Amino acid sequence: QVPFFLNTGDVIRVDTRTGEYLERV
């Protein structure tokens, strides 16, 4: 799962325990 506001192909960090968006990398 990725935040809906990110475009496909964006490289991000997501806390896999909570699914919360952390930052773009």
N, C-alpha and C positions, 0 to 999 in steps of 0.2 A: 504494500500500500504506500502511496505517495500523496502528499498534500495536493489537492485539486488545482491549486493555483500555480503549480509548477508545470513547465512544459515537458513533454516527453523528451528524454535525452539529457535533461539537466542532471548534473551530478550533485547529489545532496547527502547530508548525514541525517539519519533518522534514528532516534532511540528505539531500538527494536523491542524494548520491554513495554513501552507505553505507546509507541507509534507516533510520538510527537516529533514534529519537524524541528531540527536543530539549526542547520545552516546550509548554505550552498558551499560547495567545496571548490 
